[in-house]
Amino acid sequence: MEGPNIIYRVAFGALTALAERGPSTWHPTAPGTAGILSPS
C-alpha cells in the first residue's frame, strides 16, 4: 500500500539528486528553495 509514502519517496529522490550534483551547483538567490531548485 503506497499511500502518502510515494510523496516522501519522490521528495527524497529529488533531494538525493540535488545532493549528488554538489553544493557548487546550488544558487539560493531567491527566498526559500526557489533559487536552489532553479536550473543553472
PyMOL Python script that loads the backbone (N, CA, C, O; Angstrom):
from pymol import cmd

cmd.read_pdbstr("""\
ATOM      1  N   MET A   1       0.840  -1.189   0.000  1.00  0.00           N
ATOM      2  CA  MET A   1       0.000   0.000   0.000  1.00  0.00           C
ATOM      3  C   MET A   1       0.885   1.252   0.000  1.00  0.00           C
ATOM      4  O   MET A   1       1.629   1.503   0.947  1.00  0.00           O
ATOM      5  N   GLU A   2       0.787   2.020  -1.069  1.00  0.00           N
ATOM      6  CA  GLU A   2       1.645   3.197  -1.208  1.00  0.00           C
ATOM      7  C   GLU A   2       1.216   4.309  -0.252  1.00  0.00           C
ATOM      8  O   GLU A   2       1.994   4.716   0.610  1.00  0.00           O
ATOM      9  N   GLY A   3      -0.019   4.806  -0.397  1.00  0.00           N
ATOM     10  CA  GLY A   3      -0.465   5.909   0.450  1.00  0.00           C
ATOM     11  C   GLY A   3       0.409   7.131   0.221  1.00  0.00           C
ATOM     12  O   GLY A   3       0.927   7.323  -0.879  1.00  0.00           O
ATOM     13  N   PRO A   4       0.580   7.958   1.243  1.00  0.00           N
ATOM     14  CA  PRO A   4       1.384   9.177   1.119  1.00  0.00           C
ATOM     15  C   PRO A   4       2.878   8.882   1.032  1.00  0.00           C
ATOM     16  O   PRO A   4       3.672   9.789   0.783  1.00  0.00           O
ATOM     17  N   ASN A   5       3.268   7.629   1.233  1.00  0.00           N
ATOM     18  CA  ASN A   5       4.694   7.297   1.225  1.00  0.00           C
ATOM     19  C   ASN A   5       5.342   7.632  -0.107  1.00  0.00           C
ATOM     20  O   ASN A   5       6.524   7.974  -0.150  1.00  0.00           O
ATOM     21  N   ILE A   6       4.583   7.540  -1.201  1.00  0.00           N
ATOM     22  CA  ILE A   6       5.147   7.835  -2.520  1.00  0.00           C
ATOM     23  C   ILE A   6       5.615   9.286  -2.583  1.00  0.00           C
ATOM     24  O   ILE A   6       6.584   9.605  -3.272  1.00  0.00           O
ATOM     25  N   ILE A   7       4.924  10.156  -1.866  1.00  0.00           N
ATOM     26  CA  ILE A   7       5.315  11.571  -1.859  1.00  0.00           C
ATOM     27  C   ILE A   7       6.691  11.733  -1.230  1.00  0.00           C
ATOM     28  O   ILE A   7       7.540  12.469  -1.733  1.00  0.00           O
ATOM     29  N   TYR A   8       6.896  11.025  -0.110  1.00  0.00           N
ATOM     30  CA  TYR A   8       8.200  11.124   0.563  1.00  0.00           C
ATOM     31  C   TYR A   8       9.286  10.505  -0.300  1.00  0.00           C
ATOM     32  O   TYR A   8      10.419  10.984  -0.313  1.00  0.00           O
ATOM     33  N   ARG A   9       8.947   9.441  -1.022  1.00  0.00           N
ATOM     34  CA  ARG A   9       9.937   8.803  -1.899  1.00  0.00           C
ATOM     35  C   ARG A   9      10.372   9.755  -2.995  1.00  0.00           C
ATOM     36  O   ARG A   9      11.563   9.884  -3.280  1.00  0.00           O
ATOM     37  N   VAL A  10       9.407  10.423  -3.609  1.00  0.00           N
ATOM     38  CA  VAL A  10       9.726  11.361  -4.692  1.00  0.00           C
ATOM     39  C   VAL A  10      10.555  12.526  -4.165  1.00  0.00           C
ATOM     40  O   VAL A  10      11.522  12.949  -4.798  1.00  0.00           O
ATOM     41  N   ALA A  11      10.168  13.041  -3.001  1.00  0.00           N
ATOM     42  CA  ALA A  11      10.901  14.164  -2.422  1.00  0.00           C
ATOM     43  C   ALA A  11      12.328  13.748  -2.073  1.00  0.00           C
ATOM     44  O   ALA A  11      13.278  14.490  -2.324  1.00  0.00           O
ATOM     45  N   PHE A  12      12.469  12.555  -1.493  1.00  0.00           N
ATOM     46  CA  PHE A  12      13.805  12.079  -1.128  1.00  0.00           C
ATOM     47  C   PHE A  12      14.656  11.881  -2.380  1.00  0.00           C
ATOM     48  O   PHE A  12      15.850  12.180  -2.371  1.00  0.00           O
ATOM     49  N   GLY A  13      14.054  11.382  -3.445  1.00  0.00           N
ATOM     50  CA  GLY A  13      14.775  11.183  -4.702  1.00  0.00           C
ATOM     51  C   GLY A  13      15.273  12.510  -5.262  1.00  0.00           C
ATOM     52  O   GLY A  13      16.390  12.602  -5.770  1.00  0.00           O
ATOM     53  N   ALA A  14      14.434  13.532  -5.163  1.00  0.00           N
ATOM     54  CA  ALA A  14      14.831  14.846  -5.673  1.00  0.00           C
ATOM     55  C   ALA A  14      15.971  15.424  -4.839  1.00  0.00           C
ATOM     56  O   ALA A  14      16.920  15.992  -5.380  1.00  0.00           O
ATOM     57  N   LEU A  15      15.868  15.276  -3.516  1.00  0.00           N
ATOM     58  CA  LEU A  15      16.925  15.796  -2.644  1.00  0.00           C
ATOM     59  C   LEU A  15      18.226  15.049  -2.872  1.00  0.00           C
ATOM     60  O   LEU A  15      19.304  15.642  -2.834  1.00  0.00           O
ATOM     61  N   THR A  16      18.126  13.744  -3.111  1.00  0.00           N
ATOM     62  CA  THR A  16      19.327  12.949  -3.365  1.00  0.00           C
ATOM     63  C   THR A  16      19.990  13.403  -4.660  1.00  0.00           C
ATOM     64  O   THR A  16      21.215  13.502  -4.738  1.00  0.00           O
ATOM     65  N   ALA A  17      19.173  13.677  -5.678  1.00  0.00           N
ATOM     66  CA  ALA A  17      19.721  14.133  -6.955  1.00  0.00           C
ATOM     67  C   ALA A  17      20.440  15.469  -6.776  1.00  0.00           C
ATOM     68  O   ALA A  17      21.511  15.684  -7.343  1.00  0.00           O
ATOM     69  N   LEU A  18      19.845  16.367  -5.985  1.00  0.00           N
ATOM     70  CA  LEU A  18      20.486  17.661  -5.741  1.00  0.00           C
ATOM     71  C   LEU A  18      21.788  17.486  -4.983  1.00  0.00           C
ATOM     72  O   LEU A  18      22.775  18.166  -5.262  1.00  0.00           O
ATOM     73  N   ALA A  19      21.786  16.573  -4.025  1.00  0.00           N
ATOM     74  CA  ALA A  19      22.989  16.346  -3.220  1.00  0.00           C
ATOM     75  C   ALA A  19      24.115  15.791  -4.084  1.00  0.00           C
ATOM     76  O   ALA A  19      25.283  16.129  -3.893  1.00  0.00           O
ATOM     77  N   GLU A  20      23.746  14.926  -5.046  1.00  0.00           N
ATOM     78  CA  GLU A  20      24.775  14.328  -5.897  1.00  0.00           C
ATOM     79  C   GLU A  20      25.372  15.368  -6.833  1.00  0.00           C
ATOM     80  O   GLU A  20      26.521  15.235  -7.253  1.00  0.00           O
ATOM     81  N   ARG A  21      24.601  16.407  -7.166  1.00  0.00           N
ATOM     82  CA  ARG A  21      25.125  17.453  -8.051  1.00  0.00           C
ATOM     83  C   ARG A  21      26.171  18.289  -7.342  1.00  0.00           C
ATOM     84  O   ARG A  21      27.070  18.843  -7.974  1.00  0.00           O
ATOM     85  N   GLY A  22      26.050  18.376  -6.030  1.00  0.00           N
ATOM     86  CA  GLY A  22      27.034  19.138  -5.268  1.00  0.00           C
ATOM     87  C   GLY A  22      26.551  20.534  -4.957  1.00  0.00           C
ATOM     88  O   GLY A  22      25.800  21.123  -5.735  1.00  0.00           O
ATOM     89  N   PRO A  23      26.976  21.072  -3.820  1.00  0.00           N
ATOM     90  CA  PRO A  23      26.560  22.416  -3.409  1.00  0.00           C
ATOM     91  C   PRO A  23      27.012  23.500  -4.383  1.00  0.00           C
ATOM     92  O   PRO A  23      26.424  24.581  -4.409  1.00  0.00           O
ATOM     93  N   SER A  24      28.031  23.239  -5.173  1.00  0.00           N
ATOM     94  CA  SER A  24      28.546  24.253  -6.090  1.00  0.00           C
ATOM     95  C   SER A  24      27.539  24.572  -7.189  1.00  0.00           C
ATOM     96  O   SER A  24      27.638  25.612  -7.841  1.00  0.00           O
ATOM     97  N   THR A  25      26.561  23.673  -7.398  1.00  0.00           N
ATOM     98  CA  THR A  25      25.579  23.911  -8.455  1.00  0.00           C
ATOM     99  C   THR A  25      24.334  24.575  -7.900  1.00  0.00           C
ATOM    100  O   THR A  25      23.427  24.915  -8.661  1.00  0.00           O
ATOM    101  N   TRP A  26      24.269  24.769  -6.575  1.00  0.00           N
ATOM    102  CA  TRP A  26      23.102  25.413  -5.979  1.00  0.00           C
ATOM    103  C   TRP A  26      23.252  26.924  -6.067  1.00  0.00           C
ATOM    104  O   TRP A  26      24.341  27.461  -5.866  1.00  0.00           O
ATOM    105  N   HIS A  27      22.165  27.597  -6.366  1.00  0.00           N
ATOM    106  CA  HIS A  27      22.186  29.057  -6.427  1.00  0.00           C
ATOM    107  C   HIS A  27      20.999  29.606  -5.648  1.00  0.00           C
ATOM    108  O   HIS A  27      20.007  30.021  -6.247  1.00  0.00           O
ATOM    109  N   PRO A  28      21.087  29.613  -4.325  1.00  0.00           N
ATOM    110  CA  PRO A  28      19.982  30.098  -3.489  1.00  0.00           C
ATOM    111  C   PRO A  28      19.876  31.615  -3.523  1.00  0.00           C
ATOM    112  O   PRO A  28      20.147  32.283  -2.525  1.00  0.00           O
ATOM    113  N   THR A  29      19.485  32.156  -4.660  1.00  0.00           N
ATOM    114  CA  THR A  29      19.409  33.606  -4.795  1.00  0.00           C
ATOM    115  C   THR A  29      18.018  34.108  -4.451  1.00  0.00           C
ATOM    116  O   THR A  29      17.818  35.310  -4.276  1.00  0.00           O
ATOM    117  N   ALA A  30      17.040  33.188  -4.351  1.00  0.00           N
ATOM    118  CA  ALA A  30      15.669  33.583  -4.032  1.00  0.00           C
ATOM    119  C   ALA A  30      15.286  33.027  -2.670  1.00  0.00           C
ATOM    120  O   ALA A  30      15.875  32.045  -2.216  1.00  0.00           O
ATOM    121  N   PRO A  31      14.316  33.633  -2.018  1.00  0.00           N
ATOM    122  CA  PRO A  31      13.872  33.144  -0.710  1.00  0.00           C
ATOM    123  C   PRO A  31      13.342  31.725  -0.817  1.00  0.00           C
ATOM    124  O   PRO A  31      12.801  31.341  -1.854  1.00  0.00           O
ATOM    125  N   GLY A  32      13.492  30.948   0.236  1.00  0.00           N
ATOM    126  CA  GLY A  32      13.002  29.576   0.208  1.00  0.00           C
ATOM    127  C   GLY A  32      13.885  28.698  -0.644  1.00  0.00           C
ATOM    128  O   GLY A  32      15.106  28.858  -0.652  1.00  0.00           O
ATOM    129  N   THR A  33      13.271  27.758  -1.372  1.00  0.00           N
ATOM    130  CA  THR A  33      14.042  26.807  -2.164  1.00  0.00           C
ATOM    131  C   THR A  33      13.985  27.141  -3.647  1.00  0.00           C
ATOM    132  O   THR A  33      14.484  26.371  -4.468  1.00  0.00           O
ATOM    133  N   ALA A  34      13.384  28.281  -4.010  1.00  0.00           N
ATOM    134  CA  ALA A  34      13.233  28.628  -5.422  1.00  0.00           C
ATOM    135  C   ALA A  34      14.594  28.711  -6.100  1.00  0.00           C
ATOM    136  O   ALA A  34      14.772  28.218  -7.214  1.00  0.00           O
ATOM    137  N   GLY A  35      15.566  29.346  -5.414  1.00  0.00           N
ATOM    138  CA  GLY A  35      16.894  29.503  -6.002  1.00  0.00           C
ATOM    139  C   GLY A  35      17.603  28.179  -6.130  1.00  0.00           C
ATOM    140  O   GLY A  35      18.338  27.955  -7.092  1.00  0.00           O
ATOM    141  N   ILE A  36      17.388  27.283  -5.157  1.00  0.00           N
ATOM    142  CA  ILE A  36      18.089  26.000  -5.171  1.00  0.00           C
ATOM    143  C   ILE A  36      17.533  25.107  -6.277  1.00  0.00           C
ATOM    144  O   ILE A  36      18.279  24.374  -6.927  1.00  0.00           O
ATOM    145  N   LEU A  37      16.200  25.174  -6.488  1.00  0.00           N
ATOM    146  CA  LEU A  37      15.580  24.276  -7.450  1.00  0.00           C
ATOM    147  C   LEU A  37      15.706  24.788  -8.876  1.00  0.00           C
ATOM    148  O   LEU A  37      15.467  24.034  -9.819  1.00  0.00           O
ATOM    149  N   SER A  38      16.082  26.075  -9.058  1.00  0.00           N
ATOM    150  CA  SER A  38      16.190  26.556 -10.428  1.00  0.00           C
ATOM    151  C   SER A  38      17.430  26.002 -11.101  1.00  0.00           C
ATOM    152  O   SER A  38      18.501  25.982 -10.494  1.00  0.00           O
ATOM    153  N   PRO A  39      17.311  25.559 -12.323  1.00  0.00           N
ATOM    154  CA  PRO A  39      18.480  25.028 -13.050  1.00  0.00           C
ATOM    155  C   PRO A  39      19.477  26.137 -13.337  1.00  0.00           C
ATOM    156  O   PRO A  39      19.091  27.279 -13.589  1.00  0.00           O
ATOM    157  N   SER A  40      20.750  25.803 -13.298  1.00  0.00           N
ATOM    158  CA  SER A  40      21.773  26.821 -13.533  1.00  0.00           C
ATOM    159  C   SER A  40      22.347  26.648 -14.925  1.00  0.00           C
ATOM    160  O   SER A  40      23.229  27.407 -15.328  1.00  0.00           O
TER     161      SER A  40
END
""", "prot")
cmd.dss("prot")
cmd.show_as("cartoon", "prot")
cmd.util.cbc("prot")
cmd.orient("prot")
